[in-house]
Amino acid sequence: MILHSVWQKCFDFLPGKPIVVEPVAAAFSSDAGLLPIRQFDERLGLTAGFVAALEDPRCPHSIEHTLAEMVRSRIYGIVADYEDQNDHDTLRSDPVFKLIAGRTPNDDDLASQPTLSRFENSIGVKSLFRLRDVLIDQFIAAFKTPPRRLTLDIDTFDDPTHGRQQLSFFHGYYDQYQYLPRAITCAENDLVLMVCLLHGSAHPALGADDDVEYLVRRLRAAWPGVQIELRGDSGFGVPAMYGVCEHLDIQYTFGLTMNATLKAKSDALLAFCLDEFERTGQPQRRFCDFWYRAESWPAQRRVVVKVEVHEQGTNRRAIVTNRPGVFVLPQAAYDAYVDRGESENRNKELKAGLAADRLSDHRYLANLFRLHLHTAAHNLLVRLRRRVAEPPRLPRVDPDLPLEARPPRDKRRYFNQRRRHDPLGEGHPCTWQTRLIKVAAQVRETARRVVVELSGCWPYLEHYAAVSERVLAVSIDADPAPD
């Protein structure tokens, strides 16, 4: 417990009455919204599964801070926007963080920054391999019934580094020294299934074929009949990725860099679109598909080229895919690929919302472990978000169509309406921090209970009550069926 000296400050900007500020002995926290999340985690067993995968090399008789305490301190610190170990030199005495870690407000303080640093640097390769399986196991457990189809997206994001960190190299495209984290996410429920930390100058697809094969075999061991589709940008459009997808009998769609051959095959369509734009003055968007074989490919594959002409000029993009029906509806195949843009929001949440780009340990393995901590924080928040979601009713149209089949304008209108109606169900980490997590509370411990008192005039008190009710009603370890 941090004890401050007694002091008093007076401000005189209010006419007639001074404003007096002084410290009191009561225990306060600014993050009381973490408590319902911790209750949800208790029912879910997410951090418990994470901890079970770790080896503890310390002498049992000398342990002052358990692995569970330190893991929860770090994961919940990340959720609450405390991404650095240094933050825990202050948070270690916070009464809410003590409760989250399993201590009472009057117990000894939690682990300090040096202790947490030693902990993260002690994680070995075996524990990291087990954490890979934990992510997959928890993803499988998130479904009440076996899914018939899964859409997986693979992508990377940059993680700038500072100092002489292991495997931090200069990347010419990003113009910085960095790591290159890679994540595989699921479009059906927004969870991250697998993460990998590549060295700074690595190709995005380095080892991705092995990761995909391991992941698909694990998923099919649990759900033998599941159909799997994999999507990725042109960085993953390499022969090894095509080969593993075809070998595993999964559908794939990858971006393909335009070249002279692809341009020649789509020149006629481009000329037609230009003529139509000049004639009508309306933007043109057309598609063509054909068989194509690059020099490094052992056989032909189907390619779709999108051609756009509008006021800003022309635009051509290509994909390579083995989706059935691409011969009949090439536009549908391309639009399904474009939908992978939603998975980039997951990377944005992971990188920007939960600061997964702050991998500042010196050792590579410690930074890979930190990436798993950020991923666990992301998945915990995503699963709670799905629990509390209350999307508005989908407007009826004639003929009535599912949301996926409606025009882009109608889909945007509905999603905008949902964000207003259901801010937490659609909320990124910053929304959760503002509307739930960052709330001041007084914490009092008596002989029989711990009382957490919130302000009755806090504007988001209804959110707190609603989330708490949903969390307390959780009795099973599976999420609602994907929308």
Secondary structure as GFF3:
##gff-version 3
##sequence-region A 1 483
A	DSSP	beta_strand	9	11	.	.	.	ID=ss1
A	DSSP	beta_strand	19	21	.	.	.	ID=ss2
A	DSSP	beta_strand	27	29	.	.	.	ID=ss3
A	DSSP	alpha_helix	34	44	.	.	.	ID=ss4
A	DSSP	alpha_helix	46	52	.	.	.	ID=ss5
A	DSSP	three_ten_helix	60	62	.	.	.	ID=ss6
A	DSSP	alpha_helix	67	79	.	.	.	ID=ss7
A	DSSP	three_ten_helix	85	87	.	.	.	ID=ss8
A	DSSP	alpha_helix	88	91	.	.	.	ID=ss9
A	DSSP	alpha_helix	95	101	.	.	.	ID=ss10
A	DSSP	alpha_helix	113	121	.	.	.	ID=ss11
A	DSSP	alpha_helix	125	141	.	.	.	ID=ss12
A	DSSP	beta_strand	149	156	.	.	.	ID=ss13
A	DSSP	beta_strand	159	160	.	.	.	ID=ss14
A	DSSP	beta_strand	169	171	.	.	.	ID=ss15
A	DSSP	beta_strand	176	186	.	.	.	ID=ss16
A	DSSP	beta_strand	192	198	.	.	.	ID=ss17
A	DSSP	alpha_helix	208	222	.	.	.	ID=ss18
A	DSSP	beta_strand	227	232	.	.	.	ID=ss19
A	DSSP	three_ten_helix	234	236	.	.	.	ID=ss20
A	DSSP	alpha_helix	239	248	.	.	.	ID=ss21
A	DSSP	beta_strand	251	256	.	.	.	ID=ss22
A	DSSP	alpha_helix	260	280	.	.	.	ID=ss23
A	DSSP	beta_strand	284	292	.	.	.	ID=ss24
A	DSSP	beta_strand	301	310	.	.	.	ID=ss25
A	DSSP	beta_strand	313	321	.	.	.	ID=ss26
A	DSSP	alpha_helix	330	338	.	.	.	ID=ss27
A	DSSP	alpha_helix	341	348	.	.	.	ID=ss28
A	DSSP	pi_helix	349	353	.	.	.	ID=ss29
A	DSSP	alpha_helix	364	388	.	.	.	ID=ss30
A	DSSP	three_ten_helix	403	405	.	.	.	ID=ss31
A	DSSP	alpha_helix	408	421	.	.	.	ID=ss32
A	DSSP	alpha_helix	429	432	.	.	.	ID=ss33
A	DSSP	pi_helix	433	437	.	.	.	ID=ss34
A	DSSP	beta_strand	441	445	.	.	.	ID=ss35
A	DSSP	beta_strand	450	454	.	.	.	ID=ss36
A	DSSP	alpha_helix	461	472	.	.	.	ID=ss37
###
